[in-house]
Amino acid sequence: MNTKYHALAAVLALSAGVAQADPAPLCRDCMRVVNVHVEQRKAESGSGAGAVGGAVIGGLLGNRVGGGTGRALMTVGGAAAGGYAGNEIEKNMHKYSVWVVELKRADGTVRRRELRSDPHLRAGDVVVAQKDGHLARRG
């Protein structure tokens, strides 16, 4: 057998024998960070400009389709669909990032916190929630 394979086998044997140390117990108010990741959110509501603009365009397009009573129905339907689409487009234009932090308490319960700025935390960090809602690293 090649000496390179002997060395690799020795390293694997040694690393298999190393036990993972249990994390230190948590204080009463402390939580351990399980995961941190970033998600995109679209705005909850727009200014209304997208809905109005979409309704006008949808109504104009609907008015060009059909004739008689059908024209009126298409105008109203186009305005409604255009208003909805315009509002969704406006909300998508105002996306923002949130940092989702999953925290585990000493009793095993898991919480999710969404923060508007980077908390600079990693899995394994021990934190405590402050009165202002921020998470402060312990130790």
N, C-alpha and C positions, 0 to 999 in steps of 0.2 A: 504494500500500500504506500502511496505517496506521503511524504512528510507533511505536505500541505493539508491532506485529509486527516492526518493524526492530530495536527494542531487544531483544526476545526472541530474534531470530535472532542478534544480536551476542553475547548472553550464551551461547547454546548453542554458537556457534562457538568462543568462548574456552574454555568448559568442556570441549569435546571435545579441545582441544589440550593440556590439562593432563594430564600423565602421572602415574599413581599411583606414588609412591615405593616402592621395594622395602623391606620391613621389614629392620631391622638384623639381622645374623647372630646366631644364638644361641650362648651359651657352652656348654661341654660338658655341664653339669648343668642347663641352662635348658630350659624348654618354653614354647611360645606357646599362650595360651588360644584355642581355636577357637570354642567355644560354651559357654554356661552356661545351664541351665534347671532348673526345679524339677519333681520327680515325686513322686507320692504312693505310699507303700508301706503295705501292711497288715502287721500284726504277724506274725512268723514262727510263733508259737504262742500259744495262749491259756492261761489259768490252768486250764482244764478245766471251769470252771463252765458255760460255754456248751454244751460237749459233754454234760455230765451232764444239764443242764436240758433240752436238746433231745432226748436219749435218753428221758428220762422222759415228756415230752409226746408224742413220737413213738410210744413204746410204748403209752401210754394210748389214743391215737387209733387205732393199729393194732389194739388189743384190741377196740375197738368195732365193727370191720369184720370180716365173715366169721363163720364158726361152725365148731366142731369143730377138726380139724387146721389148717384155713385160718386160724382165729383165732390159733393159736400162731405160724404163719408170718408173719401180718400184724403181730403184736406184735413179733416179732424184727426184721422188715423195717422197721417204723415206728421202732423204737428206733435201729437203725443209721442210717437216713436222718435222723432227728431229731438224733442225735448229731453227724453230719457237718454238718448245716445249722447247729446251735447253735454249733459250733466256728468255722465260717466267719463267722457273724454276730459272734461275739466278736472275731475277728481284725480284721474290718472296723471295729469300734468303736474299735480302738486303732491307727488309721492315723497315720502320721508323714510328714513331708516330708524329702526328700533333695535336695541340690543336685548335679546331675550336671555335671561339668566335663570337657570334651573338650580334651585337650592334645596338641600336636604337637611332637615333638622335632626337632632339627636334621637328623637322618637321614630325616625324613619319616614315621616311625612315629607312630601316634595312640594315645593312652591315654585311658581313661575313669576318672575318680575320682568316687566318691560320698561326699559330705560331709554330716554331720548338721546343720551350721549354715551360714548364708550366708557364702560366702568373700569377698564384695564384690569379685568379679572381673568383667571384661568381655572380650569377644572382642578379641584383639590384645594383651592384657597379657602380659608376660613374667614367668614365675614359676620358682621352684626349690622342689623338695620338701625339706622339713626332716625331721630324724630322727624327730620326733614325728608325722609324717604330714601336717602342715599345709602349705599352699602359701603361700610368701612372695613378694610382688611384688618384682621386681628393677628397679633404676634408676628 
